[in-house]
Amino acid sequence: MTACAIEPTAEGGDEDPVPPVPPAPCVITADGAYAARLARGPHPDAWFPERWTLDGPEPYAVSLPVHQPEEPGTEVQPLADGRVLVRRYVEERHTFSLLYPTGPGTGELPLGAVECPQARARVRLLPPAPCGERAYALAVGERTSTVWLVAGGAFGPELLAEVPGRCSGGVWLDGTGRMLALDRELGGRTKTVAVDLEHGEVSPLLQIAADSDDRLLLADLDSGLLLIRSDAPSPGAPRLGWGVLGSTLPVRFPESLRLPDCALTPFAVQPGQILLPERCAVALRIDGSFGTWVGTWRPAERQLHQLAAPEGWLAGSGLWTPDGVLRLPYATRDEPCAVAHLIPPATPVQPEPAAPEVTVPEPAAPRPVPLQQAPLSRLVTN
């Protein structure tokens, strides 16, 4: 058992900062081979983990029930070997276990716990690591956040880094699972920082303007495409923008990514577009008064394609194939485990008109940047 290195949360302080991405009911490994979700059992209030295999000819699901139903707040995350990590909150502890099928039953390997006496302390799993062999969790207190290795280590949960401020989000910046981007709220503003999990070091990463709230939503390692949400171009009204890792060009906020009275959230980027960020396809979840549907967009195009989501879509989850097919998992009474394949309509590629640049003075001293590419600070402050 490991003590949770977070501070007590003040009354009312347990609410999350503005979430960059609505929680998806289905989590997919970085390589797209497995997915996991909480599914309802025969009783409406009974929940159990379910693993989906996605890399075969047809998707199929394996139920992983244990001796008692799961709570609705239980988190699940698949690993690359097919086991499913489960985070539960039990008696002021966040416990972690690996589940796997064993013939007619479910095997469970306890991994340990992070003890958090504060009932309102927030602990959640971070997005699946690129390697698929390890899993990480973020614990958020009133003034401090901590990153934990909770699966794949040698001796149970391991504290890797402590970050001053309240953190949200979570985007991997490399293929090894060493560099992690977190959106840190500190001093009333939110900026993205990079956390080196090998050395526990924290460095500034994203700042468009001194008085803006800037969040990194997605990063594609093949192309360098970055999806960003910031209120720099319109204070108090966050907008979606895009940039390129290592570029000296400013972040752009295209008009095509604005829909009146709708919330747009990117959830998947097309892989395999080596050094071609403008041609990368991006999938977006669109939430409006008429429900939830799907959008697709490329930086080189000036149009957002809006597509109907399949019935039973596990909203906010999906992945692209390298050749541009969007795969969306869905579950209905007749098809409890299925994947829809969407091919967005082709649009002639034309450059997006440049949005007005957000100009800020250069800092008095250069900020440390923990990446090997050209400084990301120049990308977002030019």
Residue pairs with C-beta under 8 A, 6 or more apart in sequence:
1 93
1 112
1 113
1 115
2 112
2 113
2 114
2 115
2 148
2 156
2 157
2 158
2 159
3 114
3 115
4 94
4 114
4 115
4 116
4 117
4 121
4 123
4 139
4 146
5 139
5 144
5 146
5 159
5 162
6 116
6 118
6 121
6 139
6 140
6 141
6 144
6 145
6 146
7 141
7 142
7 143
7 144
8 118
8 121
8 141
8 142
9 118
9 120
9 121
9 122
9 141
9 142
10 142
13 120
13 142
14 120
14 121
14 122
16 122
16 140
16 168
17 166
17 168
17 183
17 185
17 190
18 168
18 190
18 213
18 238
19 168
20 168
20 169
20 183
20 215
20 217
20 229
20 265
21 169
21 217
21 265
21 267
21 316
22 265
22 285
22 287
22 315
22 316
23 316
24 267
24 314
24 315
24 316
24 317
25 37
25 38
25 314
25 315
25 316
25 317
26 35
26 36
26 37
26 52
26 314
26 317
26 329
27 35
27 36
27 37
27 76
27 77
27 78
27 127
27 128
27 317
28 34
28 35
28 54
28 78
28 128
28 317
28 318
28 319
28 329
29 35
29 78
29 79
29 80
29 128
29 132
30 80
30 128
30 129
30 130
30 131
30 132
30 172
31 55
31 80
31 132
32 54
32 55
32 319
32 327
33 53
33 54
33 55
33 80
33 132
34 51
34 52
34 53
34 54
34 55
34 78
34 79
34 80
34 82
35 51
35 52
35 54
35 78
35 317
35 329
36 49
36 50
36 51
36 52
36 76
36 77
36 78
36 84
37 49
37 50
37 52
37 76
37 314
38 47
38 48
38 49
38 50
38 70
38 72
38 74
38 76
39 47
39 48
39 49
39 50
39 61
39 63
39 331
40 46
40 47
41 47
41 48
41 65
41 69
43 69
45 69
46 69
47 69
47 70
47 71
47 72
47 74
48 63
48 64
48 65
48 66
48 69
48 70
49 63
49 64
49 65
49 70
49 74
49 76
49 84
49 86
49 99
50 61
50 62
50 63
50 64
51 61
51 62
51 64
51 78
51 82
51 84
51 99
51 101
52 59
52 60
52 61
52 62
52 329
52 337
53 59
53 60
53 61
53 62
53 82
54 327
54 329
54 339
59 329
59 337
59 338
59 339
60 337
61 336
61 337
62 101
63 106
64 84
64 99
64 100
64 101
64 106
65 106
66 99
66 106
66 108
70 86
70 88
71 88
71 89
73 89
74 86
74 87
74 88
75 86
75 87
75 124
75 125
76 84
76 85
76 86
76 87
77 84
77 85
77 87
77 125
77 128
77 135
78 84
78 85
78 128
79 85
79 98
79 128
79 132
79 133
79 135
79 151
79 152
80 131
80 132
80 133
81 132
81 133
82 100
83 98
83 99
83 100
83 109
84 98
84 99
84 100
85 96
85 97
85 98
85 99
85 111
85 125
85 135
85 150
85 151
86 96
86 97
86 98
86 99
87 94
87 95
87 96
87 123
87 124
87 125
87 137
87 150
88 94
88 95
88 97
89 95
89 123
90 113
92 115
92 116
92 117
92 118
92 119
93 113
93 114
93 115
93 116
94 113
94 114
94 115
94 116
94 123
94 137
94 139
95 110
95 112
95 113
96 110
96 111
96 112
96 113
96 114
96 137
96 150
96 151
96 157
97 108
97 109
97 110
97 111
98 108
98 109
98 111
98 151
99 106
99 107
99 108
100 106
100 107
100 109
101 107
111 150
111 151
111 156
111 157
112 150
112 156
112 157
113 157
114 123
114 137
114 139
114 148
114 150
114 157
116 123
116 139
118 141
121 139
121 140
121 141
122 139
122 140
123 137
123 138
123 139
123 140
124 137
124 138
125 135
125 136
125 137
125 138
125 150
126 135
126 136
126 137
126 138
126 147
126 170
126 180
127 170
127 171
127 172
128 135
129 135
129 136
129 172
129 177
130 172
130 174
130 175
130 176
130 177
130 221
131 175
131 176
131 177
133 152
134 149
134 151
134 152
134 153
134 177
135 149
135 150
135 151
135 152
136 147
136 148
136 149
136 150
136 160
136 177
136 180
136 197
137 147
137 148
137 150
137 157
138 145
138 146
138 147
138 148
138 167
138 170
138 182
139 145
139 146
139 147
139 148
140 166
140 167
140 168
141 166
142 166
143 164
143 165
143 166
144 162
144 163
144 164
144 165
145 162
145 163
145 165
145 166
145 167
145 182
145 184
146 159
146 161
146 162
146 163
147 159
147 160
147 161
147 162
147 163
147 180
147 182
147 195
147 197
148 157
148 158
148 159
148 160
149 157
149 158
149 160
149 197
150 157
160 197
160 200
161 195
161 196
161 197
161 200
161 201
161 202
162 200
163 182
163 184
163 193
163 195
163 202
164 184
164 186
164 202
165 184
165 185
165 186
166 184
166 185
166 186
167 182
167 183
167 184
167 185
168 182
168 183
168 185
168 190
168 215
169 181
169 182
169 183
169 192
169 215
169 216
169 217
170 180
170 181
170 182
171 180
171 181
171 216
171 217
171 218
171 219
172 179
172 180
172 181
172 219
172 221
173 179
173 180
173 181
173 194
173 219
173 221
173 371
174 221
175 221
177 197
178 196
178 197
178 198
179 194
179 195
179 196
179 197
179 370
179 371
180 194
180 195
180 197
181 192
181 193
181 194
181 195
181 205
181 206
181 216
181 219
182 192
182 193
182 195
183 190
183 191
183 192
183 215
183 216
184 190
184 191
184 192
184 193
189 211
189 212
189 213
190 213
190 214
190 215
191 204
191 205
191 206
191 207
191 213
191 214
192 205
192 206
192 214
192 215
192 216
193 202
193 203
193 204
193 205
194 202
194 203
194 204
194 205
194 369
194 370
194 371
195 201
195 202
196 202
196 203
196 370
201 370
203 367
203 368
203 369
203 370
204 367
204 368
204 369
204 377
205 216
205 369
205 370
205 376
205 377
206 214
206 215
206 216
206 228
206 376
206 380
207 214
207 360
207 367
207 377
207 380
207 381
208 214
208 228
208 230
208 232
208 251
208 358
208 360
208 380
208 381
209 232
209 358
209 360
210 360
211 235
212 230
212 231
212 232
212 235
212 358
213 230
213 231
213 238
214 228
214 229
214 230
214 232
214 380
215 228
215 229
215 230
215 238
216 226
216 227
216 228
217 227
217 228
217 229
217 240
217 265
217 266
218 225
218 226
218 227
218 266
218 267
218 268
218 269
218 282
219 225
219 226
219 227
219 245
220 226
220 269
220 270
220 271
220 273
220 277
220 280
222 271
222 272
222 273
222 274
223 244
223 269
223 273
223 274
223 275
223 276
223 277
223 279
223 280
224 244
224 245
224 246
224 247
224 275
224 277
224 373
225 242
225 244
225 245
225 269
225 273
225 277
225 280
225 282
225 299
226 242
226 243
226 244
226 245
226 251
226 379
227 240
227 241
227 242
227 266
227 269
227 282
228 240
228 241
228 242
228 243
228 251
228 380
229 238
229 239
229 240
229 241
230 238
230 239
230 241
230 251
230 253
231 237
231 238
231 239
232 358
233 239
233 241
233 253
233 355
233 356
233 358
239 253
239 257
239 258
240 253
240 254
240 257
240 258
240 264
240 266
241 251
241 252
241 253
241 254
241 257
241 355
242 251
242 252
242 254
242 277
242 299
243 249
243 250
243 251
243 252
243 379
243 380
244 277
244 379
245 371
245 373
245 376
245 379
246 373
246 374
246 376
246 379
247 374
247 379
248 374
248 378
248 379
248 382
249 379
249 382
250 357
250 358
250 379
250 380
250 381
250 382
251 358
251 379
251 380
252 299
252 352
252 354
252 355
253 355
254 299
254 302
254 352
254 353
254 355
255 353
255 355
256 297
256 301
256 302
256 303
256 304
256 352
257 264
257 284
257 297
257 304
259 286
259 288
259 304
261 288
261 289
262 286
262 287
262 288
263 286
263 287
263 288
264 284
264 285
264 286
264 295
265 284
265 285
265 287
265 316
266 282
266 283
266 284
266 285
267 283
267 284
267 285
267 316
267 317
267 318
268 282
268 283
268 318
268 319
268 320
268 326
269 280
269 281
269 282
269 283
269 320
270 280
270 281
270 282
270 320
270 321
270 322
270 324
271 320
271 322
272 322
273 279
273 280
273 322
277 299
278 298
278 299
278 300
278 349
279 298
279 299
279 300
279 349
280 298
280 299
281 296
281 297
281 298
281 320
281 324
281 326
281 344
282 296
282 297
282 298
282 299
283 294
283 295
283 296
283 318
283 320
283 326
284 294
284 295
284 296
284 297
284 304
285 292
285 294
285 295
285 315
285 316
286 292
286 293
286 294
286 295
286 306
292 309
292 313
292 315
293 306
293 307
293 308
293 309
294 306
294 307
294 308
294 309
294 313
294 326
294 328
294 342
295 304
295 305
295 306
295 307
296 304
296 305
296 307
296 326
296 342
296 344
297 303
297 304
297 305
298 347
298 349
299 352
300 349
300 350
300 351
300 352
301 347
301 348
301 349
301 350
301 352
302 347
302 350
302 351
302 352
302 353
303 347
305 344
305 345
305 347
307 342
307 344
309 315
309 328
309 330
310 328
310 330
310 338
310 340
311 330
311 332
312 330
312 331
312 332
312 335
312 338
313 328
313 329
313 330
313 340
314 328
314 329
314 330
314 331
317 328
317 329
318 326
318 327
318 328
318 329
319 326
319 327
320 326
320 327
321 327
324 343
324 344
325 341
325 342
325 343
326 341
326 342
326 343
326 344
327 339
327 340
327 341
327 342
328 339
328 340
328 342
329 337
329 338
329 339
330 338
330 339
330 340
331 337
331 338
332 338
357 382
359 382
360 381
362 381
366 375
366 377
367 377
369 375
369 376
369 377
